[in-house]
Amino acid sequence: ICLTDNIGLITAYANDLSYNDVFSEQVKNLLLPGDLLITVSGSGNSENVVRATEVANKLGVTTLTISGYDGGRLKEVSEHSVWIQSFDMQICEDAHVVFGHLVMKAICGLRVD
């Protein structure tokens, strides 16, 4: 499930609560203990992503983040972390894409050569 796919839901949460809660509210309603939340943030300090991770942790959801820069708060609050040690956002985003492709190949049972 991609938490950014439903724009109507995102704008409703942003309007009724705050933009900082657009993902945490979805996590509360969609994820169960044993699920995996994968988060992506260039700086690791995106408040809406940090809050979603904190809620997931409280629910017993496994959390994995991929972030750049110094890892930010996400590196601290996530159970597992892939940290791109670069302060160049383009480098961080390139690594995010590679990570996404590797995950897709693993999910589809394809070899990564």
TORTORZA-318219 format. One record per atom (N, C-alpha, C, O): y negated, x, z. Coordinates in pm, whole numbers. Layout:
+--------+--------+--------+
!  north !   east !     up !
+--------+--------+--------+
!      Y !      X !      Z !
...
+--------+--------+--------+
This chain:
+--------+--------+--------+
!  north !   east !     up !
+--------+--------+--------+
!    117 !     87 !      0 !
!      0 !      0 !      0 !
!   -122 !     90 !      0 !
!   -131 !    184 !     79 !
!   -215 !     63 !    -87 !
!   -340 !    138 !    -92 !
!   -450 !     55 !    -28 !
!   -480 !    -55 !    -74 !
!   -510 !    106 !     77 !
!   -609 !     31 !    153 !
!   -743 !     17 !     82 !
!   -833 !    -50 !    132 !
!   -757 !     79 !    -34 !
!   -882 !     66 !   -110 !
!   -872 !    -31 !   -226 !
!   -969 !    -50 !   -298 !
!   -756 !    -92 !   -246 !
!   -735 !   -178 !   -363 !
!   -804 !   -313 !   -357 !
!   -842 !   -366 !   -461 !
!   -821 !   -369 !   -239 !
!   -876 !   -504 !   -227 !
!  -1025 !   -496 !   -190 !
!  -1061 !   -494 !    -73 !
!  -1108 !   -493 !   -293 !
!  -1253 !   -478 !   -273 !
!  -1310 !   -596 !   -193 !
!  -1398 !   -576 !   -110 !
!  -1261 !   -717 !   -219 !
!  -1308 !   -833 !   -143 !
!  -1283 !   -819 !      5 !
!  -1369 !   -852 !     87 !
!  -1165 !   -769 !     41 !
!  -1131 !   -749 !    182 !
!  -1218 !   -639 !    243 !
!  -1267 !   -653 !    355 !
!  -1237 !   -532 !    169 !
!  -1321 !   -422 !    219 !
!  -1463 !   -470 !    245 !
!  -1520 !   -441 !    350 !
!  -1521 !   -543 !    150 !
!  -1659 !   -588 !    169 !
!  -1669 !   -693 !    279 !
!  -1772 !   -701 !    347 !
!  -1565 !   -773 !    298 !
!  -1566 !   -871 !    407 !
!  -1566 !   -799 !    542 !
!  -1645 !   -834 !    631 !
!  -1477 !   -699 !    559 !
!  -1475 !   -624 !    684 !
!  -1607 !   -550 !    704 !
!  -1661 !   -547 !    815 !
!  -1660 !   -490 !    597 !
!  -1786 !   -417 !    608 !
!  -1899 !   -510 !    649 !
!  -1984 !   -473 !    731 !
!  -1901 !   -631 !    593 !
!  -2006 !   -728 !    625 !
!  -1990 !   -786 !    765 !
!  -2088 !   -797 !    840 !
!  -1868 !   -822 !    801 !
!  -1845 !   -890 !    929 !
!  -1835 !   -795 !   1048 !
!  -1872 !   -832 !   1159 !
!  -1787 !   -673 !   1025 !
!  -1773 !   -575 !   1133 !
!  -1863 !   -456 !   1105 !
!  -1977 !   -450 !   1152 !
!  -1810 !   -362 !   1029 !
!  -1889 !   -247 !    982 !
!  -1805 !   -172 !    880 !
!  -1682 !   -185 !    875 !
!  -1872 !    -94 !    798 !
!  -1799 !    -15 !    700 !
!  -1704 !     83 !    769 !
!  -1601 !    119 !    712 !
!  -1736 !    125 !    889 !
!  -1650 !    217 !    963 !
!  -1515 !    156 !   1000 !
!  -1423 !    229 !   1036 !
!  -1503 !     24 !    991 !
!  -1379 !    -43 !   1031 !
!  -1298 !    -99 !    912 !
!  -1199 !   -169 !    934 !
!  -1338 !    -69 !    789 !
!  -1271 !   -131 !    674 !
!  -1124 !    -90 !    663 !
!  -1044 !   -167 !    610 !
!  -1087 !     28 !    710 !
!   -948 !     70 !    704 !
!   -874 !     43 !    834 !
!   -756 !      6 !    832 !
!   -940 !     62 !    947 !
!   -872 !     41 !   1075 !
!   -827 !   -104 !   1092 !
!   -721 !   -129 !   1148 !
!   -906 !   -198 !   1045 !
!   -867 !   -339 !   1054 !
!   -745 !   -368 !    968 !
!   -659 !   -447 !   1007 !
!   -738 !   -306 !    852 !
!   -620 !   -324 !    766 !
!   -497 !   -262 !    831 !
!   -388 !   -319 !    826 !
!   -515 !   -144 !    891 !
!   -404 !    -77 !    959 !
!   -350 !   -168 !   1069 !
!   -228 !   -181 !   1084 !
!   -439 !   -231 !   1146 !
!   -396 !   -321 !   1254 !
!   -309 !   -434 !   1202 !
!   -216 !   -478 !   1269 !
!   -339 !   -482 !   1082 !
!   -272 !   -599 !   1029 !
!   -155 !   -570 !    936 !
!    -74 !   -659 !    910 !
!   -144 !   -448 !    887 !
!    -42 !   -419 !    787 !
!     68 !   -323 !    832 !
!    182 !   -335 !    788 !
!     35 !   -230 !    920 !
!    131 !   -125 !    952 !
!    208 !   -152 !   1079 !
!    159 !   -217 !   1172 !
!    330 !   -102 !   1081 !
!    421 !   -118 !   1194 !
!    469 !     18 !   1242 !
!    464 !    115 !   1167 !
!    515 !     26 !   1367 !
!    571 !    153 !   1415 !
!    678 !    202 !   1317 !
!    760 !    124 !   1269 !
!    674 !    332 !   1289 !
!    768 !    390 !   1194 !
!    713 !    402 !   1053 !
!    768 !    475 !    971 !
!    603 !    329 !   1023 !
!    538 !    343 !    893 !
!    465 !    476 !    888 !
!    451 !    545 !    990 !
!    419 !    513 !    770 !
!    344 !    637 !    749 !
!    208 !    604 !    692 !
!    198 !    534 !    590 !
!    103 !    653 !    755 !
!    -32 !    642 !    703 !
!    -73 !    779 !    651 !
!    -78 !    876 !    726 !
!   -103 !    785 !    521 !
!   -152 !    908 !    460 !
!   -301 !    889 !    436 !
!   -342 !    794 !    370 !
!   -381 !    979 !    490 !
!   -526 !    971 !    473 !
!   -576 !   1094 !    399 !
!   -518 !   1202 !    407 !
!   -687 !   1074 !    327 !
!   -747 !   1181 !    248 !
!   -897 !   1181 !    276 !
!   -962 !   1077 !    269 !
!   -950 !   1298 !    308 !
!  -1094 !   1312 !    330 !
!  -1135 !   1455 !    297 !
!  -1073 !   1551 !    344 !
!  -1238 !   1469 !    219 !
!  -1284 !   1604 !    184 !
!  -1326 !   1683 !    306 !
!  -1284 !   1797 !    323 !
!  -1407 !   1623 !    390 !
!  -1458 !   1693 !    508 !
!  -1370 !   1676 !    631 !
!  -1375 !   1757 !    724 !
!  -1290 !   1569 !    631 !
!  -1212 !   1537 !    750 !
!  -1290 !   1460 !    854 !
!  -1241 !   1437 !    964 !
!  -1412 !   1421 !    820 !
!  -1498 !   1352 !    916 !
!  -1539 !   1212 !    872 !
!  -1633 !   1156 !    927 !
!  -1472 !   1155 !    775 !
!  -1504 !   1020 !    729 !
!  -1469 !    923 !    842 !
!  -1351 !    903 !    873 !
!  -1570 !    862 !    902 !
!  -1550 !    780 !   1022 !
!  -1451 !    667 !    998 !
!  -1369 !    637 !   1085 !
!  -1456 !    603 !    882 !
!  -1364 !    491 !    856 !
!  -1219 !    540 !    849 !
!  -1128 !    467 !    886 !
!  -1199 !    660 !    801 !
!  -1063 !    715 !    792 !
!  -1018 !    765 !    930 !
!   -901 !    749 !    966 !
!  -1108 !    825 !   1005 !
!  -1075 !    870 !   1142 !
!  -1034 !    750 !   1227 !
!   -933 !    756 !   1297 !
!  -1110 !    641 !   1221 !
!  -1077 !    522 !   1301 !
!   -941 !    463 !   1260 !
!   -864 !    421 !   1346 !
!   -913 !    461 !   1132 !
!   -783 !    410 !   1086 !
!   -670 !    495 !   1142 !
!   -566 !    443 !   1182 !
!   -690 !    625 !   1145 !
!   -588 !    717 !   1197 !
!   -568 !    697 !   1347 !
!   -455 !    697 !   1395 !
!   -677 !    680 !   1419 !
!   -666 !    657 !   1563 !
!   -592 !    527 !   1594 !
!   -509 !    523 !   1685 !
!   -620 !    422 !   1518 !
!   -550 !    295 !   1537 !
!   -402 !    311 !   1504 !
!   -316 !    263 !   1577 !
!   -374 !    379 !   1393 !
!   -234 !    400 !   1354 !
!   -157 !    475 !   1462 !
!    -43 !    440 !   1493 !
!   -219 !    577 !   1519 !
!   -154 !    652 !   1626 !
!   -119 !    561 !   1744 !
!    -10 !    571 !   1799 !
!   -211 !    473 !   1781 !
!   -187 !    380 !   1892 !
!    -74 !    282 !   1862 !
!     -5 !    236 !   1953 !
!    -55 !    251 !   1733 !
!     50 !    157 !   1692 !
!    186 !    223 !   1674 !
!    285 !    155 !   1647 !
!    194 !    355 !   1689 !
!    320 !    425 !   1669 !
!    349 !    453 !   1522 !
!    464 !    475 !   1484 !
!    245 !    453 !   1441 !
!    257 !    485 !   1300 !
!    244 !    636 !   1284 !
!    157 !    697 !   1347 !
!    327 !    698 !   1204 !
!    316 !    840 !   1176 !
!    192 !    863 !   1091 !
!    168 !    789 !    995 !
!    112 !    964 !   1124 !
!    -11 !    990 !   1050 !
!     -9 !   1129 !    988 !
!     27 !   1227 !   1052 !
!    -48 !   1133 !    862 !
!    -57 !   1257 !    786 !
!   -190 !   1256 !    714 !
!   -223 !   1160 !    644 !
!   -267 !   1361 !    728 !
!   -395 !   1370 !    659 !
!   -400 !   1494 !    573 !
!   -338 !   1595 !    602 !
!   -476 !   1483 !    465 !
!   -509 !   1599 !    385 !
!   -661 !   1607 !    383 !
!   -729 !   1513 !    342 !
!   -712 !   1720 !    427 !
!   -857 !   1736 !    436 !
!   -896 !   1879 !    401 !
!   -812 !   1969 !    395 !
!  -1024 !   1897 !    378 !
!  -1077 !   2029 !    346 !
!  -1173 !   2075 !    454 !
!  -1162 !   2036 !    570 !
!  -1267 !   2159 !    412 !
!  -1368 !   2215 !    501 !
!  -1300 !   2276 !    625 !
!  -1212 !   2361 !    610 !
!  -1339 !   2235 !    745 !
!  -1274 !   2288 !    865 !
!  -1168 !   2192 !    918 !
!  -1117 !   2210 !   1029 !
!  -1135 !   2091 !    839 !
!  -1034 !   1992 !    879 !
!  -1094 !   1874 !    950 !
!  -1035 !   1765 !    953 !
!  -1212 !   1893 !   1009 !
!  -1283 !   1784 !   1074 !
!  -1203 !   1717 !   1185 !
!  -1104 !   1771 !   1234 !
!  -1249 !   1599 !   1222 !
!  -1182 !   1523 !   1329 !
!  -1043 !   1477 !   1287 !
!   -955 !   1461 !   1371 !
!  -1025 !   1455 !   1156 !
!   -893 !   1409 !   1111 !
!   -784 !   1511 !   1140 !
!   -672 !   1474 !   1177 !
!   -815 !   1636 !   1125 !
!   -716 !   1740 !   1155 !
!   -676 !   1734 !   1301 !
!   -562 !   1763 !   1337 !
!   -771 !   1697 !   1386 !
!   -744 !   1689 !   1530 !
!   -665 !   1565 !   1568 !
!   -577 !   1572 !   1654 !
!   -694 !   1450 !   1505 !
!   -633 !   1325 !   1548 !
!   -505 !   1290 !   1472 !
!   -430 !   1203 !   1516 !
!   -480 !   1355 !   1360 !
!   -359 !   1325 !   1282 !
!   -239 !   1398 !   1339 !
!   -248 !   1510 !   1388 !
!   -127 !   1331 !   1331 !
!     -2 !   1391 !   1378 !
!     36 !   1512 !   1291 !
!     81 !   1614 !   1342 !
!     18 !   1497 !   1161 !
!     49 !   1603 !   1065 !
!    -73 !   1623 !    976 !
!   -146 !   1528 !    948 !
!    -93 !   1747 !    932 !
!   -213 !   1775 !    854 !
!   -186 !   1877 !    746 !
!   -118 !   1977 !    768 !
!   -240 !   1850 !    628 !
!   -245 !   1949 !    520 !
!   -393 !   1986 !    510 !
!   -476 !   1902 !    477 !
!   -423 !   2110 !    538 !
!   -562 !   2153 !    547 !
!   -593 !   2249 !    433 !
!   -532 !   2355 !    421 !
!   -687 !   2210 !    349 !
!   -735 !   2295 !    241 !
!   -854 !   2374 !    297 !
!   -962 !   2318 !    316 !
!   -834 !   2500 !    322 !
!   -934 !   2582 !    389 !
!  -1043 !   2627 !    292 !
!  -1051 !   2744 !    255 !
!  -1125 !   2531 !    250 !
!  -1233 !   2559 !    157 !
!  -1351 !   2468 !    188 !
!  -1333 !   2351 !    223 !
!  -1469 !   2520 !    174 !
!  -1590 !   2440 !    189 !
!  -1646 !   2401 !     52 !
!  -1762 !   2360 !     42 !
!  -1564 !   2413 !    -51 !
!  -1600 !   2371 !   -186 !
!  -1531 !   2236 !   -212 !
!  -1409 !   2230 !   -226 !
!  -1611 !   2129 !   -219 !
!  -1553 !   1995 !   -233 !
!  -1468 !   1982 !   -359 !
!  -1367 !   1911 !   -357 !
!  -1506 !   2047 !   -467 !
!  -1427 !   2038 !   -590 !
!  -1289 !   2099 !   -571 !
!  -1190 !   2045 !   -621 !
!  -1281 !   2210 !   -500 !
!  -1152 !   2272 !   -470 !
!  -1069 !   2177 !   -383 !
!   -950 !   2158 !   -409 !
!  -1131 !   2119 !   -282 !
!  -1061 !   2026 !   -193 !
!  -1007 !   1907 !   -272 !
!   -892 !   1868 !   -255 !
!  -1091 !   1850 !   -357 !
!  -1049 !   1733 !   -436 !
!   -938 !   1770 !   -533 !
!   -848 !   1689 !   -556 !
!   -942 !   1889 !   -591 !
!   -834 !   1932 !   -679 !
!   -702 !   1939 !   -603 !
!   -597 !   1898 !   -653 !
!   -708 !   1991 !   -481 !
!   -587 !   1998 !   -398 !
!   -537 !   1858 !   -362 !
!   -416 !   1835 !   -356 !
!   -629 !   1764 !   -340 !
!   -590 !   1626 !   -312 !
!   -512 !   1568 !   -428 !
!   -411 !   1499 !   -408 !
!   -556 !   1595 !   -549 !
!   -487 !   1545 !   -668 !
!   -348 !   1605 !   -678 !
!   -251 !   1533 !   -705 !
!   -337 !   1735 !   -658 !
!   -206 !   1801 !   -663 !
!   -114 !   1740 !   -557 !
!      2 !   1710 !   -585 !
!   -165 !   1722 !   -437 !
!    -86 !   1661 !   -329 !
!    -38 !   1522 !   -371 !
!     79 !   1488 !   -352 !
!   -127 !   1441 !   -428 !
!    -89 !   1307 !   -474 !
!     20 !   1311 !   -578 !
!    111 !   1228 !   -575 !
!     13 !   1405 !   -669 !
!    116 !   1416 !   -773 !
!    250 !   1458 !   -713 !
!    354 !   1407 !   -754 !
!    248 !   1549 !   -616 !
!    371 !   1591 !   -550 !
!    436 !   1476 !   -474 !
!    558 !   1459 !   -477 !
!    354 !   1396 !   -406 !
!    406 !   1279 !   -334 !
!    468 !   1181 !   -432 !
!    577 !   1129 !   -406 !
!    401 !   1154 !   -544 !
!    454 !   1062 !   -644 !
!    589 !   1111 !   -696 !
!    683 !   1032 !   -710 !
!    599 !   1239 !   -725 !
!    726 !   1293 !   -775 !
!    835 !   1278 !   -669 !
!    949 !   1244 !   -703 !
!    803 !   1303 !   -544 !
!    902 !   1290 !   -438 !
!    947 !   1145 !   -423 !
!   1066 !   1118 !   -408 !
!    852 !   1052 !   -427 !
!    885 !    909 !   -413 !
!    974 !    864 !   -528 !
!   1067 !    786 !   -508 !
!    945 !    914 !   -646 !
!   1021 !    874 !   -765 !
!   1151 !    954 !   -780 !
!   1227 !    930 !   -873 !
!   1176 !   1048 !   -690 !
!   1298 !   1126 !   -696 !
!   1298 !   1228 !   -809 !
!   1404 !   1267 !   -857 !
!   1182 !   1270 !   -851 !
!   1171 !   1367 !   -960 !
!   1163 !   1508 !   -905 !
!   1112 !   1530 !   -795 !
!   1213 !   1601 !   -981 !
!   1207 !   1742 !   -942 !
!   1065 !   1794 !   -954 !
!    990 !   1754 !  -1043 !
!   1030 !   1883 !   -864 !
!    902 !   1951 !   -870 !
!    932 !   2096 !   -907 !
!    975 !   2175 !   -822 !
!    911 !   2129 !  -1031 !
!    939 !   2268 !  -1078 !
!    814 !   2349 !  -1083 !
!    818 !   2467 !  -1120 !
+--------+--------+--------+
